[in-house]
Amino acid sequence: KEKMLHCFNERGQLLWEACDSYFSGDSVYDTFRNDIFLRRGGGGHFYVIGRSEEHLIFKLRRDGIEAGKIKVSEDYPLRKVAIPSGNKRKMKEIQAFCWAGDWHEGKFYLAVPDYTERADVGPGKQVAVVDEAGKVEAFILFPTTISLISVSSAGKRIFALDSEGELRLFDIKAR
């Protein structure tokens, strides 16, 4: 077990560490459980989003202190997948939560993983719009799989990389 986030100043000095890693003793499973990404939020906060297993988003202050947890509602779809465990003859189930995502003005845009032809999980065509209380407000369906997304600073456009690495631009229109 160790901390997964390490913040350094411009001189390379460690300022703080945060977010305990998950440890079960199964290195393959633990690698998936510890796969996270960060998104900058408002007011100097940032968010830690895990790619698997939990419906949780952690809110951190700029000093690394946890400022809250956001439990994403159960209507957000998880994708179950079997992965090899440390015992090569056994498979272990894990739930894929989020492939990629962004935050803009109090909303998370979370790319929902989907099943591939090989019964694995990978990028999907759906992005869930989730508020900071964890409520799923909408789903956006794209014409192609989305592996990375970023919402424009004005919040009117989504920049996305598709599964071929091509940049796609989508306008956001409220209904």
N, C-alpha and C positions, 0 to 999 in steps of 0.2 A: 504494500500500500504506500502511496505517495501522493503528493498534491499534483493536480494536472495543470494548473495555471500558475505561471510564474511571471511577475511583473518586475521589470528592471527600469532604472532611470537611464538617462543619456550617458552616464559614466559606466554603465554596466553593473551597478550595484543593485542587489536584490531589494525591492521595496516590500513585496508581500507575496504570499502564496495562498491559493484558494482551491477549493473543490477536491475532496478526497476521491481517489480512484476507487473503482469497484474491484474487489479481489475475491475470487472464488477458488483459485488454484488451477483453473482451467484456462490456459493462456489464450486459446482461440476465442472462447466465450468472453473472456475479460477484455480482449482487444475490441470486440464489437460493443460491449457495454461501455467502454471508456471512450468511444468515438464521439467527440463533441465539436460544436462550432460556436463562435461568438458573434454577437451582433450588437452594435452600438445602439443605445436607446437615448431617450431624452434626459435632460437634467444631469448629465455626467454618469448615468447608469449604463450598464451593459448587461446583456443576457447570455446565459450559457444554455444551449439547447443540445440535448443528447439525441443521437440518431436512432437509438433503440431502447426498447423495454419500458420506458416510463412516459406518461402523459405530463411530464413536468418541464417547466422552464424556470431556471433560477435567475433571479435579478440580483446583480451585484452593484455595490457602490464603487466609485473610482478607487477607493482604498482596499478593495477586495473583500469587504465585509458583506455578507449576504443581507440583502434588503427585502427578501421575500421569495416565495415560490408561487408559481402560477400553475395550477392544475388545469390542463386542457380537458374540456368536456369529453364525455364518453362517446359522443357522436363523431369525434375525429377518428377516422379509420386507421387501424393498425394492420400490418401485414405480417403474419406468422411465417417463419421460415426455419427449416432445419439446417443446422451448421454442424460440422464435425466437432466432436469434443476431444479432450485430451486422450481419451480412450478411443482409438481409431475405429473401433467396431461400433461405437455408439454415436448417435446423433443427438443434438440438444436443440430444443426449440427456443427461438428468440423472436421478439416482436419488433419489427422495423417501425419507427415512429416518424422520422423526418429525414428526407434526403438532403434538402438544402432549405434555406430560408432567408428572410430579411425582416426588418422592422421599420415601420414608417408611421410617425404621428399616432402612436398608441395602438397600432395594429401589427400583428405578425402575419407574414405571408410565408406559409410553410408548404414546401413541395412534398406531397404525399407519395411515398414509395408505391410501386406497383409490382405485380408479378411479371417475371420474364417468361419466355417460352420454355426455359429449363426449370421452371418452378422455383426460381431464385427470386430475390427482390432486386429492383433497380429503380432508376428514375421513372416517374409516372407522368401522366398528362394533367394531373389535378393539383391545384394549389388551394389550400384552406386559408381563409382570412379569419384570424383569431384575435379577439380583443384582449386587453391586459388583465381581464378577469378570467380568461380561459374559455370564453364562450365562442364557439364557431359561428361566425356571422354569415359566411358565404363560402361557396366553392367556385373556383374559376377553372373551367375546363379548356385546355389548350389543344390545338390540332396536332401537336407533336409532344414527345417526351421532353421533360425539362430537367436538366441535370444541375444547373445553377441559376439563381435568380437574384436580381437586385431591383428595388423599386426606386424610381427617380426621385430626386430631392423635392420635386413639386408634387410627387405622389400621383401623377397622372399616366405614368408609363412603367411597364415592367420590361427590363432587359433580361433576356434569358439565353442560356446556352442550351442547345438541343443535344440529343444523344450523339450527333455527328460533330459536335464542337462548333456549330454555326451559331452566330449571334442572331437572335430574333428580337424584334421590338413589338410590344403589344400595348395598345392604349387601354387604360382603365376607364370604364364608363359605368357610372352608378345606375342602378335600376330603380 
